[in-house]
Amino acid sequence: MEFAISYPARPDAWKDLVIAEDHGFTHCWFYDSQMIYSDVYVCMALAAEHTKKIKLATGVAIPSNRIAPVTAHSIATINQLAPGRVILGVSTGFTGRNTMGLPPVPLSMMREYIAMCRALLRGEEVLYREGSRERWIRFLHQNHGYINLKDPIPIYLAANGPKALALTGEVADGWLTTLSDPETFKKNWSKVAEGAQKAGRELKDFPAVVLSTGCVLRPGESPTSPRVVERIGPFAVVALHALWEQSAVAGDLPAPLRKLYERYDKEYVAMLKTPPDRRYLEIHEGHLIYLKPGEERYVDETLIRGFSLTGTGEEIIARLKALEAAGVQQVALQVVNDGRAMIEEFSREVIAKY
């Protein structure tokens, strides 16, 4: 099992990564969401300059937000700064779209986007379309120190819905998904495998990455103690945001969380001051960063246990072993606050004993 850090992109993330790469963490995923976080490539550039071995990845680029040539050139620039330790994560969009009141982009657009990015990152010439215009393009200065195309850049697809899972198997180099139980993971993995089989591909050593966060409970500590809620709450409550958005992210959430959401919708969402046609602005405020006043009432043990890796060190290790047996190769833990404490805690109580 590999262990990763994930971040709502912010310029000072590198300060935690310097510690993380010396504590058993091998990757860092930077969330790309333009209305709520910093520019992802600026943050990755700073991380590249301050780290030596940890791999840096977008989590995730969205086709509608940057045209394929821009995304390819941006990630290739990071690859110039951190040769061979860069991954391009892509997706149809969650908050990168939802915070503008927009739905995910169509999978057909995603398929074309991945194909164009991959070809450009191989140094190939591709046909670019803008409306009715079609033009052949390629990177003109591939060997002059501006970008790095020599070290391969794998492309991972974040997917939870059935069609996106199949597309992952067809065209991606790896799969990003949200935390679930082993049986749900295996069910979704089978859809990835079906997509690969359709495309005549084999998924040997195909990376599967689970995005989550976690907290190692101290002796006698409750999963709903103030320390745990402060650490886990901003991540865990996203399950309720996803249910409100009717997002594929929420497709595999267990039934008890749906009952909790009914309370959240009736008691919390209905009381929001934002007009219904702009409610997405208020729902996603604080997304993965902090809890809005009143949201803490819905961060119960069901939500924390179901949407994060929280428990004693032994409980977390047992859960990770079950996920690994199901096919998970990497778990990414999001830093919400006090990153150094979380990194050292997981390194000591989980990674070192795994």
N, C-alpha and C positions, 0 to 999 in steps of 0.2 A: 504494500500500500504506500502510495506517495501522499505527502501532506503539502497543502498549498495555503497561501493567504489570499483573501480577496478583499477588494477595497472599492467603496464609492470613490471614484478617482479624485485625488486631491494632491497638490504639489508636494506636501511633506510626507507622503506615504513612504518614501525611501528610508526615512529614519527608522521605521519599524522593520523594513526589509533587510537592512544591514544586520539587525539582530536575528531575524527569522532565518536567513541563510546559514547562520552559525548554530541554529537550534533544530536542524533536521527538516526544514521546509524547503521544497525544491522548486515551487512555482508561485507566481503571484498573478491573479486575475484582476484587472482594473475595469470596473463597471463604466460603460460609456453611455451617459444619459445627459444630454446637453442642457436640459432645463433645470437640473438639480445638482449636478456635480461639476468639477473642473474639466478642462479639456483632457481627454484620455491620453493623447500622444505627448503632450507637455509633461504629464505626470510620469509616463513611461520613460521619457527621455531622461528626466532627473533620476529615476530609479536605475536606469542603465548606467549612468555615470557614477553612481554611488555604490553599486553592487558588483560582484565578480562572477557569481555562478547561478544565482536563482533565475529561472526562466520567467519571461514577462509576456503577458497575454492580454488581449482585449476581451472583455466579457460583457457586452458583445457589440460589434459593429453592425449597423443596420443599413440596408441598401438605400433607403429613402433619404438618409441623413448626410451621406457623402457618396458621390459617384464613385464607381469602382476604380477608376484611375487614381483618384485622390486617396482612397483607402489603401490601395496597393503601394502607392508611393510613400504614404505615412508609415506603414508597418515596415517597409523596406528601409526607411530612414532609421527607425529604431533598430533594425537588424544591422545597420552600419555601426551603431553605437554599442550594441550587444550581440556580436556575431554568433549565430547559431543558437541563441537562447530566446527566440521570439516565436510566438504563436498568434495567429489571427483567429479570434473567435467571432463568429457571425450569428445573426438571428433575425427573425422577422420583426422583433421588437416587443418590448414590454414598456417600461417607463419612458424609453426613448421615443415612443409613439404616444403612449397613454397620457403623458403630461401635456400633450398638445391636443388631447381629445380625439386622437386618431387611432384606428385599428391597426393590427399587424399588417405588414406588407404581404402581398400574395406570394405563395411558394414558387410560382413560376418566375417571379422577379428574383427570388433568392437563388434559384438554380442558375439563372443567367449571370447573376452577380458573382457567385462562387467561380463559375467557369472563366469569367473575364479576369477576376483577381488572380486566379491560379495561373492563367496564361501569361499575364503581365509579370508575375513574380518569377516565371520561368525565362523571362527575357524575350517572350514571343511577341509577334505583331498580331493585334486583334482588331476586329471590326466593331467600332463604337457607334452607337446610334443615339441621335438627339432629335426626337420628333421624326420627321421624314428624311433627315440627313443621315448618311452613313459614311464614316471616315475610318481609314486604317490608322491605328496608333501604335506606338511602342515607346519605351523609355529610351531616350536618345543618348544619355550619358551614364551607361550602366557600369562603367569601369573607371570613373573619375573621382570616386570618393564621396559621391552624394547619396547613393543608396547601395545596399548590399543584396544582390540576387544570387550570389555564389552559395551562401548557406541556405538550405531549404527552409521555407516558412510553412509549416503545416496549417491547414484550415480546419477548425473545429466548428460544428454546428450545434447551437443550443436548441433543444427540441423536447417537447412534452406531448404534443398532439400526435395522433396516429400517422397522418400524412407527412408531418415534419420528421417524425422518427424514421419513416421509410426513406425520405430524401436524405437523411443523415447517412444511412447505410449505402445509398447510391453514390453520393458525391463527396462526402466529408472525409477528413483524415482522423477525426475524433468526435466524441459526443459529450456535450455538456447537458446536465439535467439537474433537477432539484431533488433534495433528500426525500426518500420514500422508504417503505419497508422492502425487504429483499424480494418478496413475491411480486410486488408491483414493479420493482426494478427489472426482474426477469421477464415479466410480461412485456414491458416496453423494449427491453433488449431484443426480444424475439421479433419485434416489428422492425428494429434497425437491421437485424439479420435478414429479414425478408426483403428489405430494400436492397441490401447488398447482393443477395442471391439473384434478384431481378436484373441487376446491373452486371452480373457475372464477376462479382468481387468476392474475395475472401477477407474475413475480419480477424485474421490472426494478429494478435497484439494490438488490436484496435482500442485506443484509449477511451475510457468512460470516466467522466469526471462528475462528481456530485458536489453541488454548491450548497453550503450550509453555514452554520456557525456553532459555537458550543461553549460550555462552561463546565469545568470540573468542580463538582460539589465538594465542599469542605466537610469534615466530620460533623454530623448532626445538622447540616444545612438543608433547608427546604428548597425545592426547585422554584418556589415562588418567593424566595427571600428578596429583599430590596437589591442586594448585589446582583443576583441572577437576573431579575427583571430589568435592571439597568443595562446589563450586558446583552441579554438575549432579546428583550422586548422589541427594540426597533427592527430587528430582523424577523422575529416571529410574527409580528402583526402584519407583515407583508402578505401572509396567507389570506388574511381578511381583505386586504386591498385587492388581491388577485381574484378572490371570489366576487367582489363587487364589480370588477372589470369583466367578469365571466371569461377570464383568461385561461389559456391552455395550461398555464403554470399551476392552476388550481385543480386541474383535471383529476389528479390522483390523490387529492387530500382525503383523509379518512372521514367517515360519517360524523364522529363527535365534533370535528372542526366545523362541519357544515351547520350543526346545531348552534355552535358558538357564533357563527356568522349571522344566523337569524337574529340573535340578540343584538349583535353589533349593528346590523342594518336597521333594526327597529328602534333601538335605543340611542345609537350614536349617529349614524348616517342621516337619519330623518331629522335630527336636530342641527345639522350643519347650516351655517348662515349663507353659504354660497348658493346662488340660484342653481337649480337642477342642471341647466345646460352648461354650467361651468364647474360643476361639483368635482370633476376630476382634478381641478387645481388644488382644492382643499384636501381631498383624499390623499394625494401623494405628497403633500407637504411633510417633511421629516423622513421621507421614505429611506429606510435603512440607516438613518442617522440618529433620529431621536423620536420619542413618543410624543404625540400631541396630547394636550391636557384631556383627560378622560379616557384615552385609549388604554391606559394601564389597567383599567377595570376588566379588560378582555384578555389580558396576558395571564392565563391560568396554566395549571400544570399540563393540561391536555395540549394546549398550544405549544408550550415550551418543549415538552417531550416529543411531540409529533413533528415539530418543524425545526428542531435543532439537535445537536449532539450534546445533550446535557445529562449529567449523572455522575456517579463516582467514576474514578479512572477505570476501574474494572468493568463497570457497566458500559462505558463508552467503547472500550476495547472489544468487548463481546459483540456490541452492535456493529462495529467496523469489521470484525472478522466475518460476521454473517453477510454484510454487504460485499466484502471481498470475495467470498465464496460464490456470490450471485454474479460477480463480474465487474464490480467497481474497482478501478485501478488507482483513483485519486480522489481525495476529499479536500475541498477548499473551505476554509474557515474564514468567515468575514470578520474583519476588525470593525467593531462598532465604537468602542471607546477603550481607553487604556490598553492600547495594542501590545505594549511590552509585557504587561502582566499576563495577558491572554497567551501570547507566544511562549513565554517561559513556563507558564502553567501547563499548557498542552505538551510542550517538549518534555517536561519533567514527568508528568503523570500519565501520558498516553504514548507519545512517540518513543521515548526511551524504553518503555515496557512492552511495546507492541511486538 
